[in-house]
């Protein structure tokens, strides 16, 4: 909680990369609940996740928080548009990557600034050229968090794309990142480039394992 809160206080973004089963959802809910408790004039936060996890987020919120108002976006296009127009009445809006692609223009029309934007199963953002990545990055929020239970070190391009969501521009544009870090590290085993990259990203990635 303290790490997530510190990231927020300093206006950064963070990647919570804990192993599966260590409670990433509950940790994020605690951040949102803390904000709701402390602020009188509060704004909604948005969770973008695989469709199979949307109701799980709502159930976890009911189970572990003291009455956070949640809205799961679903139904046909007209129903979803009506729901999105009512997000000011809720603390958490939950939608899927697939529905966000269909509804992104509605969010843009509202020009809404969420308090937190949370990308669950953030490996959905690993390819920066996909519609998934583009629409999630189009959502406006004060603070952005990415949740993933898979080691992000497996792909440096994936790492760049997730950072491009949580803190756009921090790891430069992809062309510069590839020339300065990805290519030297992957193709040449450049230890200096790897050390520099680790230094850049370590403050913004928390990974805990079950071992």
N, C-alpha and C positions, 0 to 999 in steps of 0.2 A: 504493500500500500504506500509506504513512504517513498519508494522508488518511483512509482507511477505518479504520485502527487508532486514530487520534486520535478519530474519531467514537465508536468503541467505548469507548475509555478514559474519555471524558466522559459515557458512558451516554446518548448521543443516538442518532438513527437517521440514515440517509443515503440519498440518491438518486444512483446512478451512472448518468448519462445520456449516456455516451459514444456516439459514432457506432457503428453496426454494424460489426463487424470489428476493433475495437480491443482486444478481449480482456476484456470484462466478466466472463465466466465464470471465466477464469484468475485474474483479480484477486481474485474472491471466494474461489476455492479456496485462494489463498495465505493469506488471512485465517484460514480454517478450519484449514489445515495448520499455520500458526503457533501457533494455539491448542492444537491436538492435541499439538504438539511440546513446548509449555511447561507443560501441565497434566497432572498424574498422574491426578487424579480428574476426568475430563472427561465432558461431556454431548454428545449428538448435536445437529447442526444440521439444519434442514429447508429444502429448496428446493421452492418451488411454481412450476410452469412449465406452459406448454402441453404437452399429451401428446406432441407431435412432438419436443419437446426433452429429454424425460426421459432417454432412453438417451444422448443427446449429453452431458449433465452427467456421467453415469457414465463414459463413454469419456474425457472430458476429465480427469476425476479420475485415471483409471488412467494417462493419458498424462503428466500434468504434476505429480502429487504422488507422494510416497514411501509409497504403500501405504495411503491413506485407505480405510477400509472403507465402501462405499456400498451402499445398499439402495434399489432402485426399487420402489415400491408398485404392484402390478398383480395381475391375476387376478380371480376372483369375490369376492363379499363376504366369504365365510369365509376365503379365502386372504389377503385384504387385512387382515382383522382379526388373523389370526395374525402377519402381517408386522409390523403396527403394535405388537403386543405385544412384539416383539423389538427395538425400536429402540434399547434400551440397549446392544445389541451392536455398534452401528454408529457411525461418525463423521458420516455424512451420510445423511439420508433424503430421497428425491426422490419427489415426487408431482405429479399434475396438478391444475389448477384443478377439472376435472370430477370427479375421484375424491375430492378433498378435500370437495366438496359432499356426496358420498355417505357419506364416512367421518368427518365432523366430530364426530359424537356419540361415536365410539370414542376419538378424541383427547381429548375432554372428559372421558370416563370415566377415562382414565389420569391426568388432571391433570398432564400433562407440561410441563415448562419447558425449551424448547430453548435452546441457547446462542445460535445465530443463526437468524433466520427471513429467508429471501431470496425475494422475489417477483420472478421473472424475467418479462420482457415485462409490466411493471407497468401498461401501458395496460389490462390486464384489470380493473384496479381503478378505472378512470376514472369509472364510475357508482357512487356510494356506496350506492345502493339495491339493487344486484344481489346475488344470492346469492354470486357470486364474491368480491365485496368483503367481504361480511359474514363469510363463513367464514374467509377469510384473516386478517381482523382478530381473529378469535376464537382464533387460535393464539397461545400464550404463548411469549415468548422474551425473553432478556436484551437483545439488540440486533437491530434490524430494518433490512434494506436493501431498496431497490427498484431494479431494473435496467430501464432503458428506453432504446431507441435513438432514440425519437421526441421531438422538442422538447416538453417539458411546457407551455411557454408558450402553446401553441395553445388550451388550455382551462383557465381558472382553476378551474372546478369539478373537473376532473381533477386539477389540482395539489393542491387541498384534500383530495381523497379519498386520494391517495397519501401525503400528509403525515399524514392520519388513520390510516394504517397504520404509518408509520415512527415517528411521535411523536404519539400520540393527544392531542388537546387543544391542541397547540402553536399551531395556527392557529384555535383556538376551535371552537365548533360551527359547522355549515355556515350556519345562519341569520345568525349574527353576521359570519362571513367574507363572506357575500354582501352584506350591508348596508354593511360597512366597506371592502371591497376590490373584490369582483367587479363589483357594480353600478356604483360610481363609475368604475372603470377601463374597463369595457366600454361602458357607456352614455354616460359623460360625459368620457371621456379625462382623468380626474383624475390629473395628473402627481404630485401630492403623495402620493396613495394608492399609486400604482405604485412610487414611490421607497421608500416605507415597506415595502411588501410585498417588494421586492427585497432590502432590508436584512435583513428577517426570514428569507428563505429561502436567501440566497447561501451562508452557511456550511455548509449541509447538502445542497447540490447540486453535483456535479462533472460538468461536461460538456466533453469534448474532441472535437475534430473531426479529420477526416483532412486538412484543408487546412493 
